[in-house]
Amino acid sequence: MGQDAEPRSPAPLIAAAGFLAAKLVALGAVVGSAPLRALAAFCCGFAMDAALVLALALAAHLARRHRVTRVVVTTLAGALALYAVLNVYLVWAYSSPLTPAMLAYAKDADVALLAPTPLLATAGAALLAAASGLAAHRALAASTRRRGAGVVVGALLTVGLTAHALDDGRLAAFGLERNAVATLVAGTLPERTRGARAPWDAPSASPPARATAPVPVRAEHGRPRHVVLWLAESTAARFVSLTGGDARVTPVLESLREHTLTFTDYRANSPVSAKAIFSVLCGLFPLPEAQFETRALPRIACPSLPETLTAAGYDAALFHGGYFAFTDKLALLSERGFQVLMDGESAPDRERWFTNGWGIDDAAIVEHGLAWLSQREDPSRPSLAVYIPLLPHYEYFLPPGVPEPFGKRTLRERYQNGVHYTDELFGRVVEGYRAREIEDDTLFVFVGDHGEAFDEHPRNTLHGGFLYEENVRAPLVFYSPRLFPQAMVSERPGSHPDLAPTIFSLLGVALPNGLQGQSLVDERFVARPVPLGTWYPDALLGMVDGDWKYLRSPRSGAEQLFDLARDPGERSNVATAFPEVADALRARTLDWAERQRAHLRGMPARGDGYLERAHAALSAGSPGVEVALVNERVFNMERRCLRVRTKPAGAPLVLQGVLAPPPRTVGVGLTDQARFTKGEQVTARFAVDGTDEVSLTVDDRFESTSRVRALPAQPAAQASVRIEITSADARGRAACLWLFP
């Protein structure tokens, strides 16, 4: 053996085995006993991950005479191994490795809900993987079999890429077939927008006869004067009895069947709650991209449901079992005509109710909503009450003592309990109106914001990841003894922008200009395609036209086409069998994405929002006090707020100014960064003309990080506001303030 000879070593195989062992530990930690199909899929994803790790290790070996290069590449190999294994935990939680859309949505993630045991086990496996990546370099550095190492790397890449190219969906399981690095990179590629265009909103070419049948509505006894809109969280049509589900799950809706109008071909345009709220209230289709309208278009001048009805003489209020802070809903909802905006954080008796990281027991919003109905200044005025409940939100936890008739062994059983509970609470609202003798004078609307999936298709869990029927098909039920003397069912195709104009038609209120939806009960109804889109964890677009459903990945160009009449479970992709149909729907889908983005971005916007105006007023009225209008994480959610820093050792910091109109909601919170420093509590005292002082105190305990309070209504057009903030912390603490009208 010459002087430069090095001992031979099976280093690539050893490194690959170590990396595989680490990922298998992670797999076992988060998935448990996986079926053979999932393990096969996992091995495909592993092959590509391991190949990248070994390729870097081989590069470090080839650069062994350049110390800096070797150290850099070796570090990259270890970091990649760590990254690839940590993504197994994301797969367990979200059915996908990390994507750019997930990074964009991370500002709204509640990390406190991540399960600690699998996370710790996966982190341990990740450290093992990192060690494997480093070991790969050290072993390769002692090997002369460079060609053998290259062969192993090439073989692993070939296996992984071939498996991905040939996979027709049968290997797709839990997201484990996905390569962590490739998934992240692919999400940054530009969308494929080339192709023919055709007007997406043109009438359907050949709609089924059932889609155009008239909907007779009898109004000879007058129109209802009150409206209840129940926007049911994650409630899929297939679990509601009136749209094909089990009557045991929704017994209240079943009991109301005799006086209902039900639409059985109704869909959410996006399986994302924030987008559903935007479309339902504004009568517009959502943005065809991974942005919440509450952040991108909070001041859009849309012809909203509450503003249209308040202009017609209605009182309006909205009650939300979740938190407005999640996706900054108040930026859109404030100054839209609602006299009351209450959520799980601002409920005045929040301590009475069960709460978790997502919100409050929906029984609280029912109680407060019915109280508002009776306590209005003029209870005889017509009213709009919008309820946006929290349940059944994943993980489908129910308040203590709530019946669980379907058991709780599986997620599906727990979800059915949640649907059963939201049905019961909707029934309490109906009973409340009945007790006030206005049931016959009320239009009740029960609509799901989107569906919910339970592995009907590979990797399809929860709701946001795909556009299959289980994700987007939602119930739409109208209940009114006055309008519907008998049960009626319509198969007219509709989606969320159609809800507001349908409500206006049923109430006899003139439709405002600017609505993109159409009334589903109008004699002039024209069947047209329903556009679809989701962006988390990957971008997908789609279009439903009659019995045809088209789905497309904007980045890869992959397409699916289903004949829902013959294949309601969407099992057979017939895009290649019917290329002319796929071409036509592709042209409509591309047209919708392009035109909708331009339409919403081109709509007029209102001036500064209330928080911006409050920032200007308080800054001008408080010389020497630094007030910043920022986005900060508070209570594990990014919020738009006024950030101040308290003075050390309890000295008060005072803000004051004149606000028009007076604030109805005030709040204070510790930024997450301030919370983690474990300092002293912060107290904010709000004094508004004509009201008693409100004192809110926050500390480092998770659910005490923020406090929000709804104030009594002020008759004056403006009011002087004084805010005094104190903390005993010796260094002062960063705090956030909220004020909304």
C-alpha positions in Angstrom: 0.0 0.0 0.0 1.4 3.4 -1.1 2.0 6.3 1.2 -1.2 8.1 0.0 -3.4 5.0 0.1 -6.3 5.0 2.4 -8.2 2.1 3.9 -11.3 1.1 2.2 -14.6 1.6 4.0 -18.3 0.9 3.2 -18.9 4.5 4.4 -21.8 5.4 2.1 -23.8 2.3 3.2 -23.1 2.9 6.8 -24.1 6.5 6.6 -27.3 5.6 4.7 -28.1 3.0 7.3 -27.6 5.5 10.1 -29.8 8.1 8.4 -32.5 5.5 7.7 -32.4 4.4 11.3 -32.9 8.0 12.5 -35.8 8.6 10.2 -37.4 5.3 11.2 -37.2 6.3 14.8 -38.9 9.5 13.9 -41.5 7.6 11.9 -42.2 5.3 14.8 -42.4 8.3 17.2 -45.1 10.1 15.3 -47.0 7.6 13.3 -46.9 4.4 15.3 -47.5 1.1 13.5 -47.7 2.3 9.9 -49.2 0.1 7.2 -46.9 -1.4 4.5 -48.0 1.2 2.0 -46.9 4.0 4.3 -43.6 2.3 4.8 -43.0 1.9 1.1 -43.8 5.6 0.6 -41.5 6.5 3.5 -38.7 4.6 1.8 -39.1 6.6 -1.4 -38.9 9.9 0.4 -35.9 8.6 2.4 -34.0 7.6 -0.7 -34.0 11.2 -1.9 -33.2 12.7 1.5 -30.4 10.2 2.0 -29.0 10.8 -1.5 -28.7 14.6 -0.8 -27.0 14.0 2.5 -24.5 11.6 1.0 -24.0 13.8 -2.0 -22.9 16.6 0.3 -20.7 14.2 2.3 -19.1 13.0 -1.0 -18.5 16.6 -2.0 -16.8 17.2 1.4 -14.5 14.2 0.7 -13.6 15.5 -2.7 -12.7 18.8 -1.2 -10.7 17.2 1.7 -7.6 19.3 0.8 -9.6 22.5 1.1 -10.3 22.8 4.8 -12.8 25.6 4.7 -14.8 24.1 1.9 -14.8 20.7 3.7 -16.1 22.2 7.0 -18.9 24.1 5.2 -20.1 21.2 3.2 -19.8 18.9 6.2 -22.0 21.3 8.2 -24.5 21.4 5.4 -24.7 17.6 5.3 -25.4 17.5 9.1 -27.9 20.3 8.8 -29.7 18.6 6.0 -30.0 15.4 7.9 -31.4 17.3 10.9 -33.9 19.1 8.6 -35.1 16.0 6.8 -35.8 14.1 10.0 -37.5 17.0 11.8 -39.9 17.2 8.8 -41.2 13.8 9.8 -42.9 15.5 12.7 -44.5 18.0 10.4 -45.7 15.2 8.2 -47.3 13.6 11.3 -49.0 16.9 12.2 -49.8 18.3 8.7 -49.4 15.5 6.2 -46.6 17.4 4.5 -43.0 18.4 5.0 -42.3 22.1 5.3 -43.5 24.3 2.4 -43.2 28.0 1.8 -47.0 28.4 2.3 -46.6 26.8 5.8 -43.8 29.3 6.6 -46.2 32.1 5.5 -48.9 30.8 7.7 -46.6 30.2 10.7 -47.5 33.7 12.0 -50.9 32.3 12.8 -49.8 28.9 14.2 -50.3 28.1 17.9 -47.1 26.3 18.7 -48.5 25.5 22.2 -50.8 22.9 20.6 -47.9 20.9 19.2 -47.8 17.5 21.0 -44.6 17.5 23.1 -43.9 13.7 23.2 -43.6 13.0 19.5 -41.8 16.3 19.0 -39.1 15.4 21.6 -38.8 11.9 20.1 -38.4 13.3 16.6 -35.9 15.9 17.8 -33.8 13.0 19.3 -33.9 11.1 16.1 -32.9 14.3 14.3 -29.8 14.6 16.4 -29.0 11.0 15.4 -29.5 11.9 11.8 -27.2 14.9 12.2 -24.6 12.7 13.6 -25.1 10.3 10.7 -24.5 13.2 8.3 -21.3 14.1 10.0 -20.2 10.4 10.2 -20.8 10.1 6.5 -18.2 12.7 5.8 -15.6 11.3 8.2 -16.1 7.8 6.8 -15.8 9.0 3.2 -12.7 11.0 4.1 -11.0 7.7 4.9 -12.3 5.9 1.7 -10.6 5.6 -1.7 -13.8 4.1 -3.2 -15.1 7.4 -4.6 -16.7 5.7 -7.5 -18.5 3.4 -5.1 -19.8 6.3 -3.1 -21.0 8.0 -6.2 -22.8 4.9 -7.3 -24.6 4.7 -4.0 -25.7 8.3 -4.2 -26.8 7.9 -7.8 -28.7 4.7 -6.9 -30.5 6.4 -4.1 -31.5 9.4 -6.2 -32.6 7.1 -9.0 -34.8 5.0 -6.7 -36.4 8.1 -5.1 -37.0 10.0 -8.4 -38.3 6.9 -10.2 -40.7 6.2 -7.4 -42.0 9.7 -7.5 -42.3 9.7 -11.3 -44.2 6.4 -11.4 -46.3 7.0 -8.3 -50.0 7.2 -9.2 -51.1 7.9 -5.7 -51.0 4.4 -4.3 -47.7 5.1 -2.5 -48.9 8.5 -1.2 -49.5 8.0 2.5 -49.1 10.5 5.4 -46.9 12.7 3.2 -44.0 10.4 3.9 -43.3 9.9 0.2 -42.3 13.5 -0.1 -38.7 14.6 -0.1 -38.3 17.4 2.5 -35.8 19.5 0.5 -37.5 19.0 -2.9 -40.9 20.0 -1.4 -39.5 23.2 0.0 -37.8 24.2 -3.2 -40.7 23.2 -5.4 -42.9 25.6 -3.4 -40.8 28.5 -4.5 -41.0 27.8 -8.2 -43.2 30.2 -10.3 -46.7 29.1 -11.2 -47.3 27.8 -14.7 -49.8 30.3 -16.0 -49.3 29.8 -19.8 -52.2 28.5 -21.7 -55.5 29.4 -23.4 -58.0 31.5 -21.4 -61.8 31.3 -21.5 -64.3 33.4 -19.4 -64.6 31.4 -16.2 -68.0 32.9 -15.3 -69.7 32.1 -18.6 -72.8 29.8 -18.2 -72.0 26.1 -18.0 -71.8 24.5 -21.4 -74.2 21.7 -20.5 -75.5 21.9 -16.9 -77.5 19.0 -15.6 -81.3 19.7 -15.7 -81.4 19.6 -11.9 -79.0 22.5 -11.7 -81.5 25.0 -13.3 -84.8 23.9 -11.7 -86.6 26.8 -10.1 -86.8 27.3 -6.4 -90.3 28.4 -5.4 -90.3 30.7 -2.3 -93.7 31.7 -0.9 -93.7 35.2 0.5 -97.5 35.8 0.6 -97.3 35.9 4.4 -94.5 38.5 4.4 -90.7 38.3 4.7 -88.8 37.5 7.9 -87.4 40.5 9.8 -84.7 38.8 11.7 -81.7 36.8 10.4 -79.5 34.2 12.2 -76.4 33.2 10.3 -74.6 30.2 11.8 -71.3 29.7 10.0 -70.4 26.3 11.2 -66.7 25.5 11.6 -65.4 22.5 9.7 -68.8 21.1 9.2 -68.8 18.9 6.1 -72.0 18.2 4.1 -71.7 14.5 4.4 -72.1 14.6 8.2 -75.3 16.7 8.1 -78.6 14.8 7.8 -80.2 17.2 5.4 -77.3 16.8 3.0 -77.0 13.0 3.1 -75.5 12.5 6.6 -76.6 10.5 9.7 -79.6 12.0 11.4 -78.1 11.0 14.8 -75.3 13.5 14.2 -77.5 16.5 13.5 -80.9 15.7 15.2 -81.8 19.4 15.6 -81.5 20.1 11.9 -83.4 16.9 11.2 -86.2 18.0 13.5 -86.5 21.3 11.5 -86.6 19.6 8.1 -90.3 20.3 7.4 -89.6 24.0 7.0 -86.2 24.0 5.3 -84.7 24.9 1.9 -81.6 22.8 1.4 -78.9 23.2 -1.3 -77.1 19.9 -1.9 -74.5 21.1 -4.5 -72.9 23.8 -2.4 -69.2 24.3 -1.9 -66.6 26.4 -0.1 -64.3 28.1 -2.7 -61.4 27.5 -0.3 -61.2 25.0 2.6 -59.9 27.8 4.8 -62.1 29.5 7.5 -60.7 33.1 7.1 -61.4 33.0 3.3 -64.9 31.6 4.0 -65.7 34.5 6.3 -64.5 37.0 3.7 -66.6 35.4 0.9 -69.8 34.9 3.0 -69.8 38.5 4.4 -68.5 40.3 1.3 -70.2 38.3 -1.5 -66.8 38.1 -3.3 -64.6 35.1 -4.3 -61.4 35.0 -2.3 -57.9 35.7 -3.6 -56.4 32.9 -5.7 -53.2 32.9 -3.7 -51.7 32.1 -0.3 -52.8 35.4 1.4 -55.6 36.0 3.9 -57.9 38.8 2.8 -57.9 40.0 6.4 -54.3 40.9 6.0 -54.1 41.7 2.2 -57.4 43.5 1.8 -58.7 44.5 5.3 -60.2 47.8 4.1 -61.7 46.6 0.8 -64.9 48.5 0.0 -67.1 45.4 -0.5 -70.9 45.4 -0.4 -71.0 43.5 2.8 -73.9 41.7 4.4 -74.0 43.6 7.7 -73.6 47.0 6.1 -76.3 46.4 3.5 -78.7 45.2 6.3 -77.9 48.0 8.7 -78.5 50.5 5.9 -81.9 48.9 5.6 -82.6 49.5 9.4 -81.2 46.3 11.0 -79.2 46.0 14.1 -76.2 43.7 13.6 -73.9 41.7 15.9 -71.2 39.0 15.4 -70.2 36.4 18.0 -67.2 34.2 17.5 -66.2 31.2 19.6 -62.6 31.5 18.3 -60.2 34.4 18.6 -60.4 37.4 16.3 -56.6 37.7 16.6 -56.2 34.5 14.6 -55.6 35.8 11.0 -56.4 39.4 12.2 -60.1 39.1 11.6 -60.9 42.4 13.3 -59.0 44.3 10.6 -61.7 43.2 8.2 -64.7 43.0 10.5 -64.5 46.3 12.3 -66.5 49.2 10.9 -68.6 46.9 8.8 -71.9 47.7 10.4 -71.7 45.4 13.4 -72.7 47.1 16.7 -71.2 44.3 18.7 -68.1 42.1 17.9 -67.4 39.5 20.5 -65.0 36.6 20.5 -63.6 34.0 22.9 -61.1 36.6 24.2 -63.4 39.6 24.7 -66.4 37.7 26.3 -66.9 39.6 29.5 -67.3 36.5 31.6 -64.6 34.5 29.9 -63.5 32.8 33.2 -66.9 31.1 33.4 -66.3 29.0 30.3 -64.1 26.3 29.0 -61.3 27.7 26.9 -58.3 26.3 25.0 -55.7 27.6 22.6 -58.3 28.1 19.9 -61.1 29.8 21.7 -64.1 29.4 24.1 -67.0 27.1 24.6 -69.6 28.1 21.9 -72.3 28.0 24.5 -70.9 31.3 25.7 -71.5 33.1 22.3 -75.0 31.6 22.2 -75.8 33.0 25.7 -74.4 36.4 24.8 -76.0 36.5 21.4 -79.5 35.8 22.8 -78.9 38.4 25.5 -78.0 41.0 22.9 -81.2 40.2 21.0 -83.3 41.2 24.0 -81.2 44.0 25.4 -81.1 46.1 22.2 -82.3 49.7 22.6 -85.3 48.9 20.4 -85.9 45.1 20.5 -88.6 45.5 17.8 -86.1 46.5 15.2 -85.0 43.8 12.7 -81.7 42.1 13.5 -78.8 40.2 12.0 -77.0 37.9 14.4 -73.9 36.2 12.9 -72.5 33.2 14.9 -69.1 31.8 14.0 -68.6 28.9 16.4 -65.3 27.3 17.2 -66.3 23.6 17.2 -65.8 21.2 15.7 -62.3 22.5 15.2 -59.4 20.1 15.3 -58.5 18.4 17.7 -62.2 18.1 18.3 -62.0 18.7 22.1 -65.4 19.3 23.8 -66.1 21.2 27.0 -66.3 19.0 30.1 -69.7 17.4 30.5 -70.8 17.7 26.9 -72.3 14.3 25.7 -70.1 12.2 23.4 -72.6 9.8 21.8 -70.2 8.6 19.2 -67.3 7.7 21.5 -63.8 9.2 21.4 -61.6 6.4 20.3 -60.8 7.9 16.8 -60.6 11.5 15.5 -63.6 10.8 13.3 -65.7 9.8 16.3 -64.6 12.9 18.2 -65.4 15.1 15.2 -68.9 13.6 15.0 -69.4 14.6 18.6 -68.3 18.1 17.7 -70.8 18.3 14.8 -73.5 17.0 17.2 -72.6 19.8 19.7 -72.7 22.6 17.1 -76.1 21.2 16.0 -77.3 21.3 19.6 -76.1 24.9 20.1 -77.8 26.0 16.8 -80.9 24.4 18.3 -80.5 26.6 21.4 -80.5 29.7 19.3 -83.7 28.5 17.5 -85.3 27.8 20.9 -84.2 31.3 22.1 -86.0 33.0 19.2 -89.0 30.7 19.7 -89.2 31.7 23.4 -89.2 35.3 22.3 -92.0 34.5 19.9 -90.1 35.6 16.8 -89.2 32.2 15.3 -91.7 32.6 12.5 -90.3 36.1 11.8 -86.7 34.8 11.5 -84.6 33.4 8.7 -82.2 30.9 10.1 -79.2 30.0 8.0 -76.9 27.0 8.8 -73.9 26.8 6.5 -70.5 25.1 6.8 -67.4 27.2 6.2 -65.7 24.2 4.6 -65.5 20.4 4.9 -63.3 18.0 6.8 -61.2 15.0 5.6 -60.4 11.7 7.3 -58.0 10.1 4.8 -60.6 9.6 2.1 -57.7 10.3 -0.2 -54.0 9.8 0.6 -52.6 12.5 2.9 -56.0 14.2 3.1 -56.6 14.9 6.7 -58.3 18.0 8.3 -59.4 20.3 5.5 -56.9 22.8 4.1 -54.6 20.5 2.1 -56.8 19.5 -0.9 -59.8 20.3 -2.9 -61.6 17.0 -2.9 -65.3 16.9 -2.2 -64.7 16.0 1.5 -62.7 19.3 1.8 -65.0 21.7 0.0 -68.6 20.3 0.0 -70.5 22.1 2.7 -74.1 22.2 3.9 -76.4 25.1 3.2 -79.8 25.0 5.0 -82.3 27.8 5.3 -85.0 27.4 7.9 -88.1 29.5 8.0 -91.7 28.4 8.8 -93.0 31.5 7.0 -91.1 31.1 3.7 -91.0 27.3 3.5 -94.3 25.6 4.3 -92.8 22.3 3.3 -89.3 20.9 2.9 -87.6 21.9 -0.4 -84.3 20.6 -1.9 -82.4 22.3 -4.7 -79.4 21.1 -6.6 -78.5 24.5 -8.0 -74.7 24.8 -7.8 -73.5 27.5 -5.4 -70.6 28.7 -3.2 -70.0 31.2 -0.5 -70.3 34.4 -2.5 -73.8 33.3 -3.4 -75.0 33.3 0.3 -75.3 37.1 0.9 -77.4 37.7 -2.3 -79.6 34.7 -1.5 -80.2 36.1 2.0 -81.1 39.5 0.5 -83.5 37.9 -1.9 -85.3 35.9 0.8 -85.6 39.1 3.0 -86.8 41.2 0.1 -83.8 43.6 0.4 -82.4 45.0 -2.8 -79.1 43.6 -3.9 -76.2 46.1 -3.7 -73.9 46.6 -6.6 -70.5 44.8 -6.6 -71.5 41.3 -5.5 -69.8 38.5 -7.4 -72.3 35.9 -6.2 -75.9 35.5 -7.4 -79.1 34.6 -5.6 -79.7 30.9 -5.6 -83.5 31.5 -5.4 -83.6 34.1 -8.2 -85.6 33.2 -11.3 -82.8 34.6 -13.4 -80.3 32.2 -11.8 -77.7 30.9 -14.4 -75.7 27.8 -13.6 -72.0 28.6 -13.8 -68.8 27.0 -12.7 -67.6 27.1 -9.1 -63.9 28.1 -8.7 -61.8 26.4 -6.0 -58.4 27.1 -4.5 -56.2 26.2 -1.6 -52.6 27.0 -0.7 -51.7 25.2 2.4 -49.5 23.2 2.4 -49.3 23.4 -1.4 -51.0 25.5 -4.0 -54.0 23.9 -5.8 -56.6 25.4 -8.1 -59.8 23.9 -9.4 -63.2 24.3 -11.1 -66.5 22.5 -10.9 -68.7 22.7 -13.9 -71.8 20.6 -13.8 -70.7 17.0 -13.2 -67.0 17.7 -14.2 -64.4 18.6 -11.6 -61.0 19.8 -12.6 -58.0 20.2 -10.2 -54.6 21.6 -11.0 -51.2 22.2 -9.3 -50.1 25.7 -10.5 -46.4 24.9 -9.9 -46.1 21.4 -11.4 -48.9 21.6 -13.9 -50.2 18.2 -12.7 -54.0 17.8 -13.5 -56.9 15.7 -12.3 -60.3 15.5 -13.9 -63.3 13.7 -12.3 -66.8 12.8 -13.5 -68.7 13.3 -10.3 -71.8 11.7 -11.7 -70.1 8.4 -12.2 -67.3 8.8 -9.7 -68.5 10.8 -6.7 -65.6 9.5 -4.6 -63.1 11.0 -7.0 -61.1 7.8 -7.5 -60.5 7.8 -11.2 -58.5 10.6 -12.9 -59.9 10.8 -16.5 -57.9 13.9 -17.6 -56.2 11.9 -20.4 -59.4 10.2 -21.4 -61.3 13.5 -21.9 -58.6 16.0 -23.0 -61.1 18.4 -24.4 -62.9 18.7 -21.1 -59.6 19.2 -19.2 -58.5 21.8 -21.7 -61.7 23.8 -21.4 -61.6 23.7 -17.6 -57.9 24.6 -17.5 -58.7 27.7 -19.6 -61.5 28.7 -17.2 -59.4 28.0 -14.1 -56.4 30.1 -15.4 -58.8 32.9 -16.3 -60.4 32.9 -12.8 -57.0 33.1 -11.1 -55.8 35.9 -13.2 -59.0 38.0 -13.2 -59.9 37.4 -9.6 -56.6 38.6 -8.4 -56.9 41.8 -10.6 -60.5 42.3 -9.6 -59.9 42.3 -5.8 -56.7 44.3 -6.0 -58.4 46.8 -8.2 -61.4 47.3 -5.9 -61.5 50.6 -4.0 -60.3 50.6 -0.4 -61.4 52.7 2.5 -59.1 55.0 4.3 -57.0 54.1 7.3 -58.5 51.6 9.7 -59.4 52.4 13.3 -56.1 51.1 14.7 -54.2 53.4 12.3 -56.3 56.3 13.3 -55.9 55.5 17.0 -52.1 55.3 16.5 -52.1 58.8 15.0 -54.4 60.3 17.8 -52.5 58.7 20.7 -49.1 59.6 19.3 -50.2 63.2 18.8 -51.8 63.4 22.3 -48.9 61.7 24.1 -45.7 63.7 23.4 -42.6 61.9 24.5 -44.2 58.4 24.5 -43.1 56.1 21.7 -46.1 54.2 20.2 -45.4 51.9 17.3 -47.9 50.4 14.9 -46.5 46.9 14.3 -47.2 43.2 13.8 -46.3 41.4 17.0 -46.7 37.8 18.2 -49.0 37.8 21.3 -50.6 34.6 22.7 -48.8 32.7 20.0 -50.5 34.6 17.2 -49.3 37.5 15.1 -51.5 40.6 15.6 -51.6 44.2 14.4 -51.2 46.3 17.6 -49.9 49.4 19.2 -46.6 48.5 20.9 -45.4 50.5 23.9 -42.7 49.8 26.4 -43.6 50.3 30.1 -41.5 52.4 32.3 -39.3 50.7 34.9 -40.3 50.0 38.5 -43.9 50.8 38.3 -43.8 54.3 36.9 -47.0 54.8 34.9 -46.9 55.3 31.1 -49.8 57.5 30.0 -51.4 57.6 26.5 -54.3 59.9 25.6 -56.1 61.2 22.6 -59.5 61.8 21.1 -60.9 58.9 19.0 -63.9 59.0 16.6 -65.9 56.9 17.1 -65.3 55.9 20.7 -63.7 52.4 21.1 -66.0 49.5 21.8 -63.2 46.9 22.3 -60.0 47.5 24.2 -57.2 45.1 25.0 -53.6 44.6 26.2 -51.1 41.8 25.7 -47.5 40.8 26.4 -45.5 40.2 23.3 -44.2 36.6 23.2 -40.7 37.9 23.5 -41.7 39.9 26.7 -43.6 36.9 28.0 -40.6 34.6 27.7 -38.4 36.9 29.8 -40.6 36.0 32.8 -40.9 39.5 34.3 -43.6 41.2 36.3 -47.2 41.5 35.2 -48.5 44.5 33.2 -51.7 46.4 34.0 -53.5 48.7 31.5 -56.3 51.0 32.6 -58.6 52.4 29.9 -60.8 55.4 30.7 -63.3 56.5 28.0 -65.7 59.5 28.4 -68.9 58.5 30.1 -67.7 55.0 31.1 -66.2 53.5 34.2 -62.5 52.8 34.1 -61.6 49.3 32.8 -58.5 47.6 34.3 -56.9 44.7 32.5 -53.8 42.8 33.8 -51.7 40.3 31.9 -48.8 38.1 33.0 -46.6 35.2 31.7 -49.1 32.4 32.1 -50.1 31.2 28.6 -53.8 32.0 28.7 -53.1 35.2 30.7 -50.9 36.7 28.0 -53.6 38.9 26.7 -56.9 40.4 27.9 -59.6 42.0 25.8 -62.8 43.7 27.0 -65.9 44.9 25.2 -67.1 48.3 26.4 -70.6 49.7 26.6 -71.8 51.6 23.5 -71.1 55.4 23.5 -73.8 57.7 22.0 -71.2 60.4 21.3 -69.5 60.7 17.9 -66.1 60.9 19.6 -64.5 60.4 23.0 -61.4 61.3 25.0 -59.4 58.1 25.8 -56.8 57.8 28.5 -54.7 54.7 28.9 -52.4 54.2 31.9 -49.9 51.3 31.7 -47.9 50.1 34.7 -45.5 47.3 35.5 -43.3 46.5 38.5 -40.6 45.2 36.2 -37.3 46.9 36.9 -36.5 47.0 33.1 -39.9 47.7 31.7 -41.7 45.4 29.4 -43.0 45.5 25.8 -46.8 45.4 25.6 -49.4 45.6 22.9 -52.6 47.6 22.9 -55.8 47.1 20.8 -58.7 49.5 20.3 -61.6 48.8 17.9 -64.9 50.7 17.4 
